Amino acid sequence: MSRQGYQGVAVAVPVTVPYVRYSIRSAHWFIAKALRALLERAGLQKAQVDGACISGFLLFPDTAVGLMQHLGLSPRWLDHIPMGGASGVVALRRAARAVQSGDAEIVACIAGDTNHVDSFRHTIASFSQFARDAVYPYGSGGPNASFAFLTDYFMRTRGAEREDFGKLCVAQRHNALSFPHALFKKPLSIEEYLGARPIAEPLHLFDCVMPCAGAEGFLVMSEERVRALDLPFARVLATIERHNAFPDDPIQIRGGWALERDSLWNQAGLAPQDMDLVELYDDYPVITAMQLEDLGFCAPGEVVQLIRENTFTTEGSLPLNTSGGQLSVGQAGAAGGYLGLVECLRQLTGQALGARVAGARRGLASGFGMINYDRGLCAGAVVLEAGGQ
Amino acid sequence: MTDPIRRPKRKNPVVRTRLPVLPPWPRSRIALGLTAGAAEGRFVLQVCAECGAVQYPPREACHRCLSDRLPWREQSGGGQLISQTLLRHSHDIFFRERVPWRLGMVHLDSGPTVVVHLHGAVGAPPTRVRVGARLDKAGMGVLVGFPDKDVPHMADDRQLREMTCDPKFRKVLITDGKTRVGQALARALVSAGADLVWVGHAEPWKQFPGLAELKELPQVSLVPLDVTDARSVKEAAGEFGVKVDILINNVEVHRTHGITSRYGTDVARAEIEVNYLGLLRLAQEFGPVMRARGADGQSSAVAWVNLLSIFALSNFPPHGTYSASKAAALSLAQCLRAEMRPASLRVINIFPGPIEDEWNQLLPPPKLAPEAVARAVVSALQDGVEDVYPGDIAQEWLARWRESPKVLERELAGH
């Protein structure tokens, strides 16, 4: 049986609550800001939003449920996605089906988190049972250490050099320079990248995402409704998600995308080469490289060559993470899982805040989340197409 | 090979002594099985009783067949180092003070991939390693990746030394030198590289056999110490307590008989006075000052050793009151362990079977030579374990006690 498509579903109103390094506000504050921006930009009343899909690490002890009372919403469809970096893609998948089936008319998808001076340490110290039992007591390096292992292995297995990862980071910083919400505003040279201080070898400073506070959101509704509201929108051509893929791999060298890649491109009726821009989850560059392989932008094992052959800048070849990605914008907790998707939506709907990918019609956004123990468990991706106005 | 550590320089009295902090200690209950094994020096993992799959991290159900019968089984530890990192930044104070810190990912031959503290003598991946379990400074079980084959000075590895209580270049107090065990301990610790060994004797005016020879060792100094006398303990702690890195409490009174075959409470009182209250007095005087030095550099205060008895687990009626005093001491040692833990000091309990001495004269062999007890103490310090049951009798009692304390009690009650 072939998978049902997403005909008639529209994604609209890409919203970013500006990022700050630290905030004394709570995650609730950032999500409220995002909801308000969504309503204002769409010209909607709060009561017209009848579906909500929420993500945020630091909502605890609340979930999406408590947040509804907090924000005075009475949705008839509600979801809480605790999938970190995969939450954007997964939220879109869930919301699209809710709209398609008529369970909800307008779904607000929002991820937001705060960042207090000491909150990141608390988050990683109790991130998961496995992390608390079997990772955090080993040096307490947090994700830096976990990704250092993956990077060390990936470099040896794929023959990647630091310069290859540096190229991705430098290109993203270039892209970020025109993006107003990026926390990193200075250009980055490959010399600065290579000369940066080591954090968890082989990772150095500019390989590591910076935690911050902020929120991202978008609305999902029917194409009919989006036209009535006169909003620019994108269509959902295909989506995938896969969790805990390849559990027998002794260390992560691929993710769930590799299992679902064919399903994605078949559903989209397109190929990787048809993408005008690519927004890949990028808390560390090794994951970007892994996704380029897994999603079919090159043959397995050949990503190094792909990196050396492309510029990844917004105006160059294979435009990648056109807002600068998390590595240059910052990682606002679960909102990091929305950043690429929201930027993709902006580019495809002519609402780019920074440099535009000229004539962009189709884009891919991906998600990757939850280093539960030794690897990221959640993988997802979505292909969007400009829908017009 | 590992670079051998050097004798520490004299402490600079102007520099503040670093306060002890613990590495992260929270664990789920199920994960404590690793700690229970490591406390005895064993590397154990959950192995599914139904399908044989080996689990890590610890789980509530088998990841293959979902069985909840997951007994902890000893592992060979062989595996392949597949990845490594050198951590230069940590979110935790303990590691922040100790970076760079080397970590590895090991694909065990038995299946799972484990994150380990990586010994400095292990080569770059991919390479063979042996994984073992150790207790970290928080007293929690952790995994360590060792070189596949032993290398010289392995114990001197900077990270490993944070998990062991190696006597090398450390200062040791042995509370009683008049027994053969005490004297064997002093010699064994000197051989293990101890810097200085204070040996206590309660009655300095008496000439006990062997003490004069012991005094010939340059590292050894005899000190008056009577654990039944609060003032004596206080004076000893005041004089050199601040320098004691390892305290070995081997002083004991051991008399035979139980309740009805001996009249009155004098003997039992003497046993309690030394075996139980002696420990309490020592802990109250030496405990606080040792706790303050739990992170005092390469040769920090590190361990407290109690010479208990396998009779502490279950009463041996022919030595009934002695057994009771050792059970009391065991209970107090558990309290001491809890109170020493925040200062990252390890409390090591030794549970020997009958030792070859005059008070076990009537017990049948095998009996433990004093030198064997001393070897067990030194290995416990070097491996950093918490509980040691040296000798065949102790091992057999332990196995019987673990299988059924009630059956053992009935067996010990005789006919």
Chai-1 contact restraints between the chains, C-beta under 6 A:
chainA,res_idxA,chainB,res_idxB,connection_type,confidence,min_distance_angstrom,max_distance_angstrom,comment,restraint_id
A,R121,B,H91,contact,1.0,0.0,6.0,A-B,restraint_1
A,Q129,B,S28,contact,1.0,0.0,6.0,A-B,restraint_2
A,F130,B,P57,contact,1.0,0.0,6.0,A-B,restraint_3
A,R132,B,P26,contact,1.0,0.0,6.0,A-B,restraint_4
A,D133,B,R27,contact,1.0,0.0,6.0,A-B,restraint_5
A,D133,B,S28,contact,1.0,0.0,6.0,A-B,restraint_6
A,D133,B,A31,contact,1.0,0.0,6.0,A-B,restraint_7
A,D133,B,P57,contact,1.0,0.0,6.0,A-B,restraint_8
A,A134,B,P57,contact,1.0,0.0,6.0,A-B,restraint_9
A,V135,B,V115,contact,1.0,0.0,6.0,A-B,restraint_10
A,Y136,B,P24,contact,1.0,0.0,6.0,A-B,restraint_11
A,P137,B,P23,contact,1.0,0.0,6.0,A-B,restraint_12
A,P137,B,P24,contact,1.0,0.0,6.0,A-B,restraint_13
A,P137,B,V142,contact,1.0,0.0,6.0,A-B,restraint_14
A,Y138,B,L103,contact,1.0,0.0,6.0,A-B,restraint_15
A,Y138,B,V115,contact,1.0,0.0,6.0,A-B,restraint_16
A,G139,B,L87,contact,1.0,0.0,6.0,A-B,restraint_17
A,G139,B,S90,contact,1.0,0.0,6.0,A-B,restraint_18
A,G139,B,F95,contact,1.0,0.0,6.0,A-B,restraint_19
A,G139,B,W101,contact,1.0,0.0,6.0,A-B,restraint_20
A,G139,B,L103,contact,1.0,0.0,6.0,A-B,restraint_21
A,S140,B,P24,contact,1.0,0.0,6.0,A-B,restraint_22
A,S140,B,S90,contact,1.0,0.0,6.0,A-B,restraint_23
A,S140,B,H91,contact,1.0,0.0,6.0,A-B,restraint_24
A,S140,B,D92,contact,1.0,0.0,6.0,A-B,restraint_25
A,S140,B,F95,contact,1.0,0.0,6.0,A-B,restraint_26
A,G141,B,L87,contact,1.0,0.0,6.0,A-B,restraint_27
A,G141,B,S90,contact,1.0,0.0,6.0,A-B,restraint_28
A,G142,B,H91,contact,1.0,0.0,6.0,A-B,restraint_29
A,A145,B,T85,contact,1.0,0.0,6.0,A-B,restraint_30
A,A145,B,L87,contact,1.0,0.0,6.0,A-B,restraint_31
A,A148,B,T85,contact,1.0,0.0,6.0,A-B,restraint_32
A,F149,B,S83,contact,1.0,0.0,6.0,A-B,restraint_33
A,F149,B,T85,contact,1.0,0.0,6.0,A-B,restraint_34
A,F149,B,M105,contact,1.0,0.0,6.0,A-B,restraint_35
A,D152,B,S83,contact,1.0,0.0,6.0,A-B,restraint_36
A,D152,B,Q84,contact,1.0,0.0,6.0,A-B,restraint_37
A,Y153,B,S83,contact,1.0,0.0,6.0,A-B,restraint_38
A,P198,B,R88,contact,1.0,0.0,6.0,A-B,restraint_39
A,I199,B,R88,contact,1.0,0.0,6.0,A-B,restraint_40
A,I199,B,H89,contact,1.0,0.0,6.0,A-B,restraint_41
A,A200,B,T85,contact,1.0,0.0,6.0,A-B,restraint_42
A,A200,B,L87,contact,1.0,0.0,6.0,A-B,restraint_43
A,E201,B,T85,contact,1.0,0.0,6.0,A-B,restraint_44
A,E201,B,L86,contact,1.0,0.0,6.0,A-B,restraint_45
A,P250,B,I82,contact,1.0,0.0,6.0,A-B,restraint_46
A,P250,B,H107,contact,1.0,0.0,6.0,A-B,restraint_47
A,P250,B,T113,contact,1.0,0.0,6.0,A-B,restraint_48
A,I251,B,I82,contact,1.0,0.0,6.0,A-B,restraint_49
A,I251,B,S83,contact,1.0,0.0,6.0,A-B,restraint_50
A,I251,B,M105,contact,1.0,0.0,6.0,A-B,restraint_51
A,Y373,B,P57,contact,1.0,0.0,6.0,A-B,restraint_52
A,D374,B,T113,contact,1.0,0.0,6.0,A-B,restraint_53
